């Protein structure tokens, strides 16, 4: 009888999750370097809501792409 929780699948999920998070952070870092302004300063100090919405849409889009690539 097989185990309900297979260690191989749990390990693969954890590894793929970390790979996805690393790719997401790396893509944010690239966007931070490409843009002319410091995004952190622009969003938190200057309260630029439009930039915050654009950045959140970017993060969601990259997360969906990474999830679909990992899922298959």
N, CA, C and O atoms as a Tripos MOL2 file, in Angstrom:
@<TRIPOS>MOLECULE
protein
  288   287    72     0     0
PROTEIN
NO_CHARGES

@<TRIPOS>ATOM
      1 N           0.8330   -1.1740    0.0000 N.3       1 UNK1
      2 CA          0.0000    0.0000    0.0000 C.3       1 UNK1
      3 C           0.8870    1.2500    0.0000 C.2       1 UNK1
      4 O           1.8160    1.3730    0.7980 O.2       1 UNK1
      5 N           0.5760    2.1630   -0.9080 N.am      2 UNK2
      6 CA          1.3640    3.3870   -1.0030 C.3       2 UNK2
      7 C           1.0230    4.3360    0.1260 C.2       2 UNK2
      8 O          -0.0870    4.3490    0.6590 O.2       2 UNK2
      9 N           2.0150    5.1240    0.4660 N.am      3 UNK3
     10 CA          1.7720    6.1430    1.4760 C.3       3 UNK3
     11 C           0.9270    7.2590    0.8740 C.2       3 UNK3
     12 O           1.0240    7.5650   -0.3150 O.2       3 UNK3
     13 N           0.1150    7.8460    1.7070 N.am      4 UNK4
     14 CA         -0.7340    8.9430    1.2550 C.3       4 UNK4
     15 C           0.1210   10.1450    0.8600 C.2       4 UNK4
     16 O          -0.1700   10.8190   -0.1280 O.2       4 UNK4
     17 N           1.1640   10.4090    1.6240 N.am      5 UNK5
     18 CA          2.0840   11.4970    1.3200 C.3       5 UNK5
     19 C           3.4140   10.8940    0.8810 C.2       5 UNK5
     20 O           4.1380   10.2960    1.6780 O.2       5 UNK5
     21 N           3.7080   11.0590   -0.3640 N.am      6 UNK6
     22 CA          4.9540   10.5280   -0.8980 C.3       6 UNK6
     23 C           6.0500   11.5780   -0.7270 C.2       6 UNK6
     24 O           5.8870   12.7230   -1.1490 O.2       6 UNK6
     25 N           7.1490   11.1950   -0.1180 N.am      7 UNK7
     26 CA          8.2500   12.1190    0.1750 C.3       7 UNK7
     27 C           8.8210   12.7090   -1.1040 C.2       7 UNK7
     28 O           9.2370   13.8670   -1.1170 O.2       7 UNK7
     29 N           8.8460   11.9360   -2.1700 N.am      8 UNK8
     30 CA          9.3880   12.4230   -3.4380 C.3       8 UNK8
     31 C           8.5950   13.6190   -3.9560 C.2       8 UNK8
     32 O           9.1870   14.5810   -4.4440 O.2       8 UNK8
     33 N           7.2830   13.5760   -3.8580 N.am      9 UNK9
     34 CA          6.4430   14.6690   -4.3400 C.3       9 UNK9
     35 C           6.5360   15.8950   -3.4340 C.2       9 UNK9
     36 O           6.5110   17.0280   -3.9150 O.2       9 UNK9
     37 N           6.6410   15.6750   -2.1490 N.am     10 UNK10
     38 CA          6.7900   16.7880   -1.2160 C.3      10 UNK10
     39 C           8.1180   17.4980   -1.4530 C.2      10 UNK10
     40 O           8.1640   18.7280   -1.4880 O.2      10 UNK10
     41 N           9.1900   16.7420   -1.6160 N.am     11 UNK11
     42 CA         10.5070   17.3230   -1.8780 C.3      11 UNK11
     43 C          10.5100   18.0820   -3.1950 C.2      11 UNK11
     44 O          11.0650   19.1790   -3.2760 O.2      11 UNK11
     45 N           9.9040   17.5190   -4.2180 N.am     12 UNK12
     46 CA          9.8360   18.2070   -5.5120 C.3      12 UNK12
     47 C           9.0540   19.5070   -5.3980 C.2      12 UNK12
     48 O           9.4450   20.5110   -5.9940 O.2      12 UNK12
     49 N           7.9650   19.5110   -4.6490 N.am     13 UNK13
     50 CA          7.1800   20.7360   -4.4670 C.3      13 UNK13
     51 C           7.9840   21.8180   -3.7560 C.2      13 UNK13
     52 O           7.9240   22.9890   -4.1290 O.2      13 UNK13
     53 N           8.7290   21.4250   -2.7390 N.am     14 UNK14
     54 CA          9.5440   22.3960   -2.0020 C.3      14 UNK14
     55 C          10.6530   22.9450   -2.8780 C.2      14 UNK14
     56 O          10.8960   24.1520   -2.8780 O.2      14 UNK14
     57 N          11.3280   22.0890   -3.6220 N.am     15 UNK15
     58 CA         12.4140   22.5300   -4.5010 C.3      15 UNK15
     59 C          11.8810   23.4590   -5.5870 C.2      15 UNK15
     60 O          12.4700   24.5080   -5.8470 O.2      15 UNK15
     61 N          10.7830   23.0860   -6.2190 N.am     16 UNK16
     62 CA         10.2060   23.9360   -7.2660 C.3      16 UNK16
     63 C           9.6980   25.2660   -6.7010 C.2      16 UNK16
     64 O           9.7740   26.2960   -7.3700 O.2      16 UNK16
     65 N           9.1860   25.2400   -5.4830 N.am     17 UNK17
     66 CA          8.7470   26.4910   -4.8590 C.3      17 UNK17
     67 C           9.9200   27.4340   -4.6570 C.2      17 UNK17
     68 O           9.8200   28.6240   -4.9540 O.2      17 UNK17
     69 N          11.0350   26.9070   -4.1530 N.am     18 UNK18
     70 CA         12.2110   27.7450   -3.9560 C.3      18 UNK18
     71 C          12.7770   28.2470   -5.2770 C.2      18 UNK18
     72 O          13.2140   29.3940   -5.3650 O.2      18 UNK18
     73 N          12.7740   27.4160   -6.2870 N.am     19 UNK19
     74 CA         13.2380   27.8550   -7.6090 C.3      19 UNK19
     75 C          12.3360   28.9700   -8.1360 C.2      19 UNK19
     76 O          12.8290   29.9520   -8.6890 O.2      19 UNK19
     77 N          11.0240   28.8270   -7.9700 N.am     20 UNK20
     78 CA         10.0920   29.8640   -8.4120 C.3      20 UNK20
     79 C          10.2890   31.1750   -7.6750 C.2      20 UNK20
     80 O          10.2330   32.2480   -8.2770 O.2      20 UNK20
     81 N          10.5200   31.0890   -6.3590 N.am     21 UNK21
     82 CA         10.7510   32.3010   -5.5750 C.3      21 UNK21
     83 C          12.0460   32.9760   -6.0020 C.2      21 UNK21
     84 O          12.0960   34.2020   -6.1020 O.2      21 UNK21
     85 N          13.0850   32.2040   -6.2540 N.am     22 UNK22
     86 CA         14.3640   32.7710   -6.6980 C.3      22 UNK22
     87 C          14.2070   33.4590   -8.0520 C.2      22 UNK22
     88 O          14.7430   34.5480   -8.2600 O.2      22 UNK22
     89 N          13.4860   32.8410   -8.9610 N.am     23 UNK23
     90 CA         13.2590   33.4530  -10.2710 C.3      23 UNK23
     91 C          12.4440   34.7350  -10.1230 C.2      23 UNK23
     92 O          12.7230   35.7230  -10.8020 O.2      23 UNK23
     93 N          11.4460   34.7320   -9.2490 N.am     24 UNK24
     94 CA         10.6190   35.9210   -9.0300 C.3      24 UNK24
     95 C          11.4440   37.0720   -8.4520 C.2      24 UNK24
     96 O          11.3040   38.2130   -8.8910 O.2      24 UNK24
     97 N          12.2920   36.7840   -7.4810 N.am     25 UNK25
     98 CA         13.1450   37.8140   -6.8890 C.3      25 UNK25
     99 C          14.1520   38.3250   -7.9150 C.2      25 UNK25
    100 O          14.4130   39.5260   -7.9850 O.2      25 UNK25
    101 N          14.7150   37.4220   -8.7080 N.am     26 UNK26
    102 CA         15.6690   37.8290   -9.7370 C.3      26 UNK26
    103 C          14.9990   38.7200  -10.7840 C.2      26 UNK26
    104 O          15.5850   39.7130  -11.2140 O.2      26 UNK26
    105 N          13.7910   38.3770  -11.1930 N.am     27 UNK27
    106 CA         13.1020   39.2050  -12.1900 C.3      27 UNK27
    107 C          12.7530   40.5810  -11.6140 C.2      27 UNK27
    108 O          12.7920   41.5770  -12.3360 O.2      27 UNK27
    109 N          12.4120   40.6480  -10.3220 N.am     28 UNK28
    110 CA         12.1740   41.9470   -9.6900 C.3      28 UNK28
    111 C          13.4650   42.7600   -9.6590 C.2      28 UNK28
    112 O          13.4480   43.9670   -9.9020 O.2      28 UNK28
    113 N          14.5780   42.1040   -9.3630 N.am     29 UNK29
    114 CA         15.8660   42.7910   -9.3240 C.3      29 UNK29
    115 C          16.2100   43.3590  -10.7020 C.2      29 UNK29
    116 O          16.7200   44.4750  -10.8010 O.2      29 UNK29
    117 N          15.9330   42.5970  -11.7660 N.am     30 UNK30
    118 CA         16.1980   43.0760  -13.1270 C.3      30 UNK30
    119 C          15.3370   44.2990  -13.4280 C.2      30 UNK30
    120 O          15.8340   45.2800  -13.9820 O.2      30 UNK30
    121 N          14.0630   44.2550  -13.0750 N.am     31 UNK31
    122 CA         13.1850   45.4070  -13.2990 C.3      31 UNK31
    123 C          13.6670   46.6080  -12.4960 C.2      31 UNK31
    124 O          13.6230   47.7380  -12.9810 O.2      31 UNK31
    125 N          14.1240   46.3700  -11.2800 N.am     32 UNK32
    126 CA         14.6520   47.4600  -10.4510 C.3      32 UNK32
    127 C          15.8650   48.1200  -11.1190 C.2      32 UNK32
    128 O          16.0100   49.3410  -11.0680 O.2      32 UNK32
    129 N          16.7220   47.3260  -11.7360 N.am     33 UNK33
    130 CA         17.9190   47.8740  -12.3890 C.3      33 UNK33
    131 C          17.5950   48.5550  -13.7210 C.2      33 UNK33
    132 O          18.2930   49.4850  -14.1250 O.2      33 UNK33
    133 N          16.5520   48.1010  -14.3970 N.am     34 UNK34
    134 CA         16.2100   48.6530  -15.7120 C.3      34 UNK34
    135 C          15.4980   49.9980  -15.5830 C.2      34 UNK34
    136 O          15.7050   50.8930  -16.4020 O.2      34 UNK34
    137 N          14.6710   50.1400  -14.5690 N.am     35 UNK35
    138 CA         13.9160   51.3890  -14.4140 C.3      35 UNK35
    139 C          14.8360   52.5200  -13.9560 C.2      35 UNK35
    140 O          15.7990   52.2890  -13.2250 O.2      35 UNK35
    141 N          14.5320   53.7370  -14.3900 N.am     36 UNK36
    142 CA         15.4190   54.8590  -14.0530 C.3      36 UNK36
    143 C          15.3350   55.2880  -12.5860 C.2      36 UNK36
    144 O          16.3090   55.8250  -12.0610 O.2      36 UNK36
    145 N          14.2170   55.0710  -11.9160 N.am     37 UNK37
    146 CA         14.0390   55.4830  -10.5240 C.3      37 UNK37
    147 C          14.1500   54.2820   -9.5930 C.2      37 UNK37
    148 O          13.9810   53.1400  -10.0210 O.2      37 UNK37
    149 N          14.4310   54.5380   -8.3420 N.am     38 UNK38
    150 CA         14.4200   53.5010   -7.3250 C.3      38 UNK38
    151 C          12.9680   53.1870   -6.9800 C.2      38 UNK38
    152 O          12.2600   54.0420   -6.4490 O.2      38 UNK38
    153 N          12.5220   51.9720   -7.2760 N.am     39 UNK39
    154 CA         11.1140   51.6190   -7.0790 C.3      39 UNK39
    155 C          10.7090   51.6710   -5.6120 C.2      39 UNK39
    156 O           9.6130   52.1290   -5.2890 O.2      39 UNK39
    157 N          11.5700   51.2100   -4.7300 N.am     40 UNK40
    158 CA         11.2610   51.2100   -3.3070 C.3      40 UNK40
    159 C          11.0130   52.6330   -2.8170 C.2      40 UNK40
    160 O          10.0280   52.8960   -2.1270 O.2      40 UNK40
    161 N          11.8990   53.5350   -3.1730 N.am     41 UNK41
    162 CA         11.7610   54.9320   -2.7480 C.3      41 UNK41
    163 C          10.5220   55.5640   -3.3790 C.2      41 UNK41
    164 O           9.7830   56.2920   -2.7160 O.2      41 UNK41
    165 N          10.3040   55.2880   -4.6410 N.am     42 UNK42
    166 CA          9.1800   55.8980   -5.3650 C.3      42 UNK42
    167 C           7.8380   55.4410   -4.7970 C.2      42 UNK42
    168 O           6.9040   56.2380   -4.7060 O.2      42 UNK42
    169 N           7.7350   54.1750   -4.4160 N.am     43 UNK43
    170 CA          6.4630   53.6530   -3.9120 C.3      43 UNK43
    171 C           6.2390   54.0350   -2.4500 C.2      43 UNK43
    172 O           5.1610   54.5140   -2.1000 O.2      43 UNK43
    173 N           7.2330   53.8310   -1.5990 N.am     44 UNK44
    174 CA          7.0180   54.0500   -0.1690 C.3      44 UNK44
    175 C           7.1990   55.4990    0.2790 C.2      44 UNK44
    176 O           6.4500   55.9870    1.1250 O.2      44 UNK44
    177 N           8.1770   56.1770   -0.2800 N.am     45 UNK45
    178 CA          8.4350   57.5470    0.1680 C.3      45 UNK45
    179 C           7.5440   58.5360   -0.5790 C.2      45 UNK45
    180 O           6.9050   59.3900    0.0350 O.2      45 UNK45
    181 N           7.5050   58.4160   -1.9070 N.am     46 UNK46
    182 CA          6.7250   59.3650   -2.7100 C.3      46 UNK46
    183 C           5.2650   58.9600   -2.8780 C.2      46 UNK46
    184 O           4.4820   59.7080   -3.4640 O.2      46 UNK46
    185 N           4.8850   57.7820   -2.3710 N.am     47 UNK47
    186 CA          3.4930   57.2880   -2.4150 C.3      47 UNK47
    187 C           2.9300   57.2330   -3.8380 C.2      47 UNK47
    188 O           1.8180   57.6950   -4.0910 O.2      47 UNK47
    189 N           3.7020   56.6690   -4.7550 N.am     48 UNK48
    190 CA          3.2850   56.5530   -6.1470 C.3      48 UNK48
    191 C           2.4050   55.3030   -6.2950 C.2      48 UNK48
    192 O           2.9160   54.1900   -6.4230 O.2      48 UNK48
    193 N           1.0980   55.4930   -6.2750 N.am     49 UNK49
    194 CA          0.1510   54.3800   -6.3240 C.3      49 UNK49
    195 C           0.1620   53.7060   -7.6940 C.2      49 UNK49
    196 O           0.0610   52.4820   -7.7790 O.2      49 UNK49
    197 N           0.2820   54.4810   -8.7580 N.am     50 UNK50
    198 CA          0.2890   53.9060  -10.1050 C.3      50 UNK50
    199 C           1.4740   52.9600  -10.2840 C.2      50 UNK50
    200 O           1.3250   51.9010  -10.8930 O.2      50 UNK50
    201 N           2.6260   53.3150   -9.7750 N.am     51 UNK51
    202 CA          3.8000   52.4530   -9.8660 C.3      51 UNK51
    203 C           3.6170   51.2000   -9.0180 C.2      51 UNK51
    204 O           4.0550   50.1180   -9.4090 O.2      51 UNK51
    205 N           2.9810   51.3360   -7.8690 N.am     52 UNK52
    206 CA          2.7200   50.1770   -7.0210 C.3      52 UNK52
    207 C           1.7800   49.1950   -7.7080 C.2      52 UNK52
    208 O           1.9800   47.9830   -7.6240 O.2      52 UNK52
    209 N           0.7660   49.7020   -8.3780 N.am     53 UNK53
    210 CA         -0.1680   48.8400   -9.1090 C.3      53 UNK53
    211 C           0.5420   48.1550  -10.2790 C.2      53 UNK53
    212 O           0.3290   46.9680  -10.5260 O.2      53 UNK53
    213 N           1.3770   48.8970  -10.9920 N.am     54 UNK54
    214 CA          2.1280   48.3240  -12.1120 C.3      54 UNK54
    215 C           3.0780   47.2390  -11.6230 C.2      54 UNK54
    216 O           3.1960   46.1890  -12.2540 O.2      54 UNK54
    217 N           3.7520   47.4810  -10.5130 N.am     55 UNK55
    218 CA          4.6880   46.5010   -9.9780 C.3      55 UNK55
    219 C           3.9680   45.2540   -9.4710 C.2      55 UNK55
    220 O           4.4590   44.1380   -9.6460 O.2      55 UNK55
    221 N           2.8110   45.4370   -8.8480 N.am     56 UNK56
    222 CA          2.0600   44.2710   -8.3830 C.3      56 UNK56
    223 C           1.5240   43.4530   -9.5520 C.2      56 UNK56
    224 O           1.4880   42.2250   -9.4750 O.2      56 UNK56
    225 N           1.1100   44.1070  -10.6270 N.am     57 UNK57
    226 CA          0.6680   43.3750  -11.8200 C.3      57 UNK57
    227 C           1.8330   42.6170  -12.4440 C.2      57 UNK57
    228 O           1.6570   41.4960  -12.9220 O.2      57 UNK57
    229 N           3.0110   43.2140  -12.4450 N.am     58 UNK58
    230 CA          4.1960   42.5380  -12.9520 C.3      58 UNK58
    231 C           4.5100   41.3010  -12.1230 C.2      58 UNK58
    232 O           4.7940   40.2390  -12.6770 O.2      58 UNK58
    233 N           4.4610   41.4290  -10.8000 N.am     59 UNK59
    234 CA          4.7700   40.2950   -9.9230 C.3      59 UNK59
    235 C           3.7460   39.1710  -10.1000 C.2      59 UNK59
    236 O           4.1150   37.9960  -10.1060 O.2      59 UNK59
    237 N           2.4770   39.5160  -10.2420 N.am     60 UNK60
    238 CA          1.4550   38.4930  -10.4780 C.3      60 UNK60
    239 C           1.6610   37.7920  -11.8150 C.2      60 UNK60
    240 O           1.5180   36.5720  -11.9080 O.2      60 UNK60
    241 N           1.9970   38.5620  -12.8500 N.am     61 UNK61
    242 CA          2.2110   37.9700  -14.1690 C.3      61 UNK61
    243 C           3.4070   37.0200  -14.1510 C.2      61 UNK61
    244 O           3.3230   35.9200  -14.6970 O.2      61 UNK61
    245 N           4.4990   37.4180  -13.5440 N.am     62 UNK62
    246 CA          5.6710   36.5480  -13.4610 C.3      62 UNK62
    247 C           5.3640   35.3060  -12.6280 C.2      62 UNK62
    248 O           5.8000   34.2070  -12.9700 O.2      62 UNK62
    249 N           4.6140   35.4760  -11.5340 N.am     63 UNK63
    250 CA          4.2520   34.3300  -10.7000 C.3      63 UNK63
    251 C           3.3780   33.3330  -11.4580 C.2      63 UNK63
    252 O           3.5490   32.1230  -11.3080 O.2      63 UNK63
    253 N           2.4470   33.8270  -12.2660 N.am     64 UNK64
    254 CA          1.6060   32.9310  -13.0640 C.3      64 UNK64
    255 C           2.4400   32.1920  -14.1080 C.2      64 UNK64
    256 O           2.2320   31.0000  -14.3360 O.2      64 UNK64
    257 N           3.3740   32.8840  -14.7370 N.am     65 UNK65
    258 CA          4.2440   32.2510  -15.7350 C.3      65 UNK65
    259 C           5.0990   31.1800  -15.0790 C.2      65 UNK65
    260 O           5.2330   30.0840  -15.6230 O.2      65 UNK65
    261 N           5.6780   31.4710  -13.9240 N.am     66 UNK66
    262 CA          6.5220   30.5030  -13.2360 C.3      66 UNK66
    263 C           5.7000   29.2970  -12.7880 C.2      66 UNK66
    264 O           6.1410   28.1560  -12.9210 O.2      66 UNK66
    265 N           4.5080   29.5520  -12.2570 N.am     67 UNK67
    266 CA          3.6540   28.4490  -11.7960 C.3      67 UNK67
    267 C           3.2440   27.5380  -12.9400 C.2      67 UNK67
    268 O           3.2390   26.3150  -12.7970 O.2      67 UNK67
    269 N           2.8990   28.1330  -14.0740 N.am     68 UNK68
    270 CA          2.4980   27.2950  -15.2140 C.3      68 UNK68
    271 C           3.6920   26.5590  -15.7970 C.2      68 UNK68
    272 O           3.5400   25.4450  -16.3000 O.2      68 UNK68
    273 N           4.8730   27.1550  -15.7400 N.am     69 UNK69
    274 CA          6.0640   26.4510  -16.2340 C.3      69 UNK69
    275 C           6.4330   25.2860  -15.3350 C.2      69 UNK69
    276 O           6.8510   24.2350  -15.8220 O.2      69 UNK69
    277 N           6.2840   25.4570  -14.0310 N.am     70 UNK70
    278 CA          6.6100   24.3790  -13.1080 C.3      70 UNK70
    279 C           5.5380   23.2930  -13.1360 C.2      70 UNK70
    280 O           5.8490   22.1050  -13.0490 O.2      70 UNK70
    281 N           4.2910   23.6970  -13.2580 N.am     71 UNK71
    282 CA          3.1980   22.7250  -13.2350 C.3      71 UNK71
    283 C           3.1760   21.8790  -14.5110 C.2      71 UNK71
    284 O           2.8330   20.6980  -14.4720 O.2      71 UNK71
    285 N           3.5330   22.4700  -15.6060 N.am     72 UNK72
    286 CA          3.6010   21.6840  -16.8340 C.3      72 UNK72
    287 C           2.6350   22.0580  -17.8170 C.2      72 UNK72
    288 O           2.5920   21.4670  -18.8960 O.2      72 UNK72
@<TRIPOS>BOND
     1     1     2 1
     2     2     3 1
     3     3     4 2
     4     3     5 am
     5     5     6 1
     6     6     7 1
     7     7     8 2
     8     7     9 am
     9     9    10 1
    10    10    11 1
    11    11    12 2
    12    11    13 am
    13    13    14 1
    14    14    15 1
    15    15    16 2
    16    15    17 am
    17    17    18 1
    18    18    19 1
    19    19    20 2
    20    19    21 am
    21    21    22 1
    22    22    23 1
    23    23    24 2
    24    23    25 am
    25    25    26 1
    26    26    27 1
    27    27    28 2
    28    27    29 am
    29    29    30 1
    30    30    31 1
    31    31    32 2
    32    31    33 am
    33    33    34 1
    34    34    35 1
    35    35    36 2
    36    35    37 am
    37    37    38 1
    38    38    39 1
    39    39    40 2
    40    39    41 am
    41    41    42 1
    42    42    43 1
    43    43    44 2
    44    43    45 am
    45    45    46 1
    46    46    47 1
    47    47    48 2
    48    47    49 am
    49    49    50 1
    50    50    51 1
    51    51    52 2
    52    51    53 am
    53    53    54 1
    54    54    55 1
    55    55    56 2
    56    55    57 am
    57    57    58 1
    58    58    59 1
    59    59    60 2
    60    59    61 am
    61    61    62 1
    62    62    63 1
    63    63    64 2
    64    63    65 am
    65    65    66 1
    66    66    67 1
    67    67    68 2
    68    67    69 am
    69    69    70 1
    70    70    71 1
    71    71    72 2
    72    71    73 am
    73    73    74 1
    74    74    75 1
    75    75    76 2
    76    75    77 am
    77    77    78 1
    78    78    79 1
    79    79    80 2
    80    79    81 am
    81    81    82 1
    82    82    83 1
    83    83    84 2
    84    83    85 am
    85    85    86 1
    86    86    87 1
    87    87    88 2
    88    87    89 am
    89    89    90 1
    90    90    91 1
    91    91    92 2
    92    91    93 am
    93    93    94 1
    94    94    95 1
    95    95    96 2
    96    95    97 am
    97    97    98 1
    98    98    99 1
    99    99   100 2
   100    99   101 am
   101   101   102 1
   102   102   103 1
   103   103   104 2
   104   103   105 am
   105   105   106 1
   106   106   107 1
   107   107   108 2
   108   107   109 am
   109   109   110 1
   110   110   111 1
   111   111   112 2
   112   111   113 am
   113   113   114 1
   114   114   115 1
   115   115   116 2
   116   115   117 am
   117   117   118 1
   118   118   119 1
   119   119   120 2
   120   119   121 am
   121   121   122 1
   122   122   123 1
   123   123   124 2
   124   123   125 am
   125   125   126 1
   126   126   127 1
   127   127   128 2
   128   127   129 am
   129   129   130 1
   130   130   131 1
   131   131   132 2
   132   131   133 am
   133   133   134 1
   134   134   135 1
   135   135   136 2
   136   135   137 am
   137   137   138 1
   138   138   139 1
   139   139   140 2
   140   139   141 am
   141   141   142 1
   142   142   143 1
   143   143   144 2
   144   143   145 am
   145   145   146 1
   146   146   147 1
   147   147   148 2
   148   147   149 am
   149   149   150 1
   150   150   151 1
   151   151   152 2
   152   151   153 am
   153   153   154 1
   154   154   155 1
   155   155   156 2
   156   155   157 am
   157   157   158 1
   158   158   159 1
   159   159   160 2
   160   159   161 am
   161   161   162 1
   162   162   163 1
   163   163   164 2
   164   163   165 am
   165   165   166 1
   166   166   167 1
   167   167   168 2
   168   167   169 am
   169   169   170 1
   170   170   171 1
   171   171   172 2
   172   171   173 am
   173   173   174 1
   174   174   175 1
   175   175   176 2
   176   175   177 am
   177   177   178 1
   178   178   179 1
   179   179   180 2
   180   179   181 am
   181   181   182 1
   182   182   183 1
   183   183   184 2
   184   183   185 am
   185   185   186 1
   186   186   187 1
   187   187   188 2
   188   187   189 am
   189   189   190 1
   190   190   191 1
   191   191   192 2
   192   191   193 am
   193   193   194 1
   194   194   195 1
   195   195   196 2
   196   195   197 am
   197   197   198 1
   198   198   199 1
   199   199   200 2
   200   199   201 am
   201   201   202 1
   202   202   203 1
   203   203   204 2
   204   203   205 am
   205   205   206 1
   206   206   207 1
   207   207   208 2
   208   207   209 am
   209   209   210 1
   210   210   211 1
   211   211   212 2
   212   211   213 am
   213   213   214 1
   214   214   215 1
   215   215   216 2
   216   215   217 am
   217   217   218 1
   218   218   219 1
   219   219   220 2
   220   219   221 am
   221   221   222 1
   222   222   223 1
   223   223   224 2
   224   223   225 am
   225   225   226 1
   226   226   227 1
   227   227   228 2
   228   227   229 am
   229   229   230 1
   230   230   231 1
   231   231   232 2
   232   231   233 am
   233   233   234 1
   234   234   235 1
   235   235   236 2
   236   235   237 am
   237   237   238 1
   238   238   239 1
   239   239   240 2
   240   239   241 am
   241   241   242 1
   242   242   243 1
   243   243   244 2
   244   243   245 am
   245   245   246 1
   246   246   247 1
   247   247   248 2
   248   247   249 am
   249   249   250 1
   250   250   251 1
   251   251   252 2
   252   251   253 am
   253   253   254 1
   254   254   255 1
   255   255   256 2
   256   255   257 am
   257   257   258 1
   258   258   259 1
   259   259   260 2
   260   259   261 am
   261   261   262 1
   262   262   263 1
   263   263   264 2
   264   263   265 am
   265   265   266 1
   266   266   267 1
   267   267   268 2
   268   267   269 am
   269   269   270 1
   270   270   271 1
   271   271   272 2
   272   271   273 am
   273   273   274 1
   274   274   275 1
   275   275   276 2
   276   275   277 am
   277   277   278 1
   278   278   279 1
   279   279   280 2
   280   279   281 am
   281   281   282 1
   282   282   283 1
   283   283   284 2
   284   283   285 am
   285   285   286 1
   286   286   287 1
   287   287   288 2
@<TRIPOS>SUBSTRUCTURE
     1 UNK1         2 RESIDUE 1 A UNK
     2 UNK2         6 RESIDUE 1 A UNK
     3 UNK3        10 RESIDUE 1 A UNK
     4 UNK4        14 RESIDUE 1 A UNK
     5 UNK5        18 RESIDUE 1 A UNK
     6 UNK6        22 RESIDUE 1 A UNK
     7 UNK7        26 RESIDUE 1 A UNK
     8 UNK8        30 RESIDUE 1 A UNK
     9 UNK9        34 RESIDUE 1 A UNK
    10 UNK10       38 RESIDUE 1 A UNK
    11 UNK11       42 RESIDUE 1 A UNK
    12 UNK12       46 RESIDUE 1 A UNK
    13 UNK13       50 RESIDUE 1 A UNK
    14 UNK14       54 RESIDUE 1 A UNK
    15 UNK15       58 RESIDUE 1 A UNK
    16 UNK16       62 RESIDUE 1 A UNK
    17 UNK17       66 RESIDUE 1 A UNK
    18 UNK18       70 RESIDUE 1 A UNK
    19 UNK19       74 RESIDUE 1 A UNK
    20 UNK20       78 RESIDUE 1 A UNK
    21 UNK21       82 RESIDUE 1 A UNK
    22 UNK22       86 RESIDUE 1 A UNK
    23 UNK23       90 RESIDUE 1 A UNK
    24 UNK24       94 RESIDUE 1 A UNK
    25 UNK25       98 RESIDUE 1 A UNK
    26 UNK26      102 RESIDUE 1 A UNK
    27 UNK27      106 RESIDUE 1 A UNK
    28 UNK28      110 RESIDUE 1 A UNK
    29 UNK29      114 RESIDUE 1 A UNK
    30 UNK30      118 RESIDUE 1 A UNK
    31 UNK31      122 RESIDUE 1 A UNK
    32 UNK32      126 RESIDUE 1 A UNK
    33 UNK33      130 RESIDUE 1 A UNK
    34 UNK34      134 RESIDUE 1 A UNK
    35 UNK35      138 RESIDUE 1 A UNK
    36 UNK36      142 RESIDUE 1 A UNK
    37 UNK37      146 RESIDUE 1 A UNK
    38 UNK38      150 RESIDUE 1 A UNK
    39 UNK39      154 RESIDUE 1 A UNK
    40 UNK40      158 RESIDUE 1 A UNK
    41 UNK41      162 RESIDUE 1 A UNK
    42 UNK42      166 RESIDUE 1 A UNK
    43 UNK43      170 RESIDUE 1 A UNK
    44 UNK44      174 RESIDUE 1 A UNK
    45 UNK45      178 RESIDUE 1 A UNK
    46 UNK46      182 RESIDUE 1 A UNK
    47 UNK47      186 RESIDUE 1 A UNK
    48 UNK48      190 RESIDUE 1 A UNK
    49 UNK49      194 RESIDUE 1 A UNK
    50 UNK50      198 RESIDUE 1 A UNK
    51 UNK51      202 RESIDUE 1 A UNK
    52 UNK52      206 RESIDUE 1 A UNK
    53 UNK53      210 RESIDUE 1 A UNK
    54 UNK54      214 RESIDUE 1 A UNK
    55 UNK55      218 RESIDUE 1 A UNK
    56 UNK56      222 RESIDUE 1 A UNK
    57 UNK57      226 RESIDUE 1 A UNK
    58 UNK58      230 RESIDUE 1 A UNK
    59 UNK59      234 RESIDUE 1 A UNK
    60 UNK60      238 RESIDUE 1 A UNK
    61 UNK61      242 RESIDUE 1 A UNK
    62 UNK62      246 RESIDUE 1 A UNK
    63 UNK63      250 RESIDUE 1 A UNK
    64 UNK64      254 RESIDUE 1 A UNK
    65 UNK65      258 RESIDUE 1 A UNK
    66 UNK66      262 RESIDUE 1 A UNK
    67 UNK67      266 RESIDUE 1 A UNK
    68 UNK68      270 RESIDUE 1 A UNK
    69 UNK69      274 RESIDUE 1 A UNK
    70 UNK70      278 RESIDUE 1 A UNK
    71 UNK71      282 RESIDUE 1 A UNK
    72 UNK72      286 RESIDUE 1 A UNK
